[in-house]
Amino acid sequence: MIRRFMMVALVALSALAGQAKSEMTWVDTPFGKLPSRVYYEIGKHHVQGVAVDVKNKCVYFSFTTSLIKTDYEGRLLGSVVGLTCHLGCIELDAETGKLYGSMEYKDDAIGQGISGAAAKSRANSFYIGIFDTRKITRPDIEAATGGVLKAAYLKEVVDMYESKVRNAGQTYDHKYGCSGIDGVSVGPQFGKTSGKKVLNVALGIYSDVNRADNDYQVLLQYDPAKLEAKARPLTSFHKYGPKKADKYFFAYTGNTNWGVQNMEYDAYKGYWLLGVYNGKKPAFPNYSLFAIDGKVAARKDVLKGFDPVQKGLVLTLADDGMKDARTGIRGWNAKADTGIESLGQGYYYISNNGKTKNKVQYCDLRLYKWTGNQENPFVELK
């Protein structure tokens, strides 16, 4: 019965992909002809991130508890299933075929929404998942036993999530407002445009208008090779991973809702793009997209909003987009919160997500070009 149900579901998805195909056009780009859109829908959990492999002409979608691989026309090529965590932003290293993803097993509303009461009885655990995309060659590969996924445990994120801190005489849960991790991206060290690659991992940060020590996006930096050397298959909630990040960085954006949802290094502009859900503090502009200028090295500085005083490595937002007169913060009201892929030379795929009439989640991935427009830097290519 289960097999029959799955076959029916796959037929339905193929039909939907065919509908999307009829509305899709091919666009001439420096990377050959690319589809103007790639459509996929599945399940009850919304898309969390995307990655596009131009060399092998395939697309990856993180749908929270599963990783989906399709061709350019939205036809299913493979999938990794059986995750009981929040699989968030994903990032493909095209040179190695490794795909990185943030993975959260936690006891808050998100964890309970995925795993129910079990989320409160298991240990809070945060991992960087490392998928070998060359082995994702069929649907329904089990995450724990399928041989395609290893994960590195991030103990310091667990510690931040579970800690209590004092600031301005008040006690708060979660250091820096840490709700776990989400945005991940690979690129050069801050202050450089080439050289050895690093993996930056952004904390998720709770929305809280009543505290002042949660107004930075916090990025933890790792050496990808060392991270993979520590990683193990997720047959259990193991604790194999680095003792700590190589470095911490801080980007002053104002508090946002759940922190950096998607992060993407863009070699064309030298930016680290941060897609977020808008914040709620009235003192900030609450943009939905920020850009860290990756060409500028981090500086050691006093962090705003911390009492007692705390210093950190502070990053510089790009001198681009709209500028808030009160805070000097720059950004855009542009959507990049459920997936963005920088292809190079100013071309991007950006996720447009939603629900069908039957309440099935979908990702309508569309092709864009950079315009530099102050209010919206992307124009759709059709």
Buried (B, 14 or more C-beta within 10 A) or exposed (E): EEEEEEEEEEEEBEEBBEEBBEEBEEBEBEEEEBBBBBBBBBBEBBBBBBBBBBEBEBBBBBBBBBBBBBBBBBBBBBBBBBBBBBBBBBBBBBEBBBBBBBBBBBBBEBBBEBBEEEBEEBEBBBBBBBBBBEBBEEBEBEBEEBEBBBBBBBBBBBEBBBEEBEBEEEEBBBBBBBBBBBBBBBBBBBBBEEEEBBBBBBBBBBBBEEBBBBBBBBBBBBBBEEBBEBBBBBEEBBEBBBEEBBBBBBBBBBBBBBBBBBBBBBBEBBBBBBBBBBBBBEBBBBBBBBBBBBBBEBEEEEBBBBEEEBEBBBBBBBEBBBBBEEBEBBBBBBBBBBBBBBBEEBBBBBBBBEEEEEEBBBBBBBBBBBEEEEEBBBEEBE
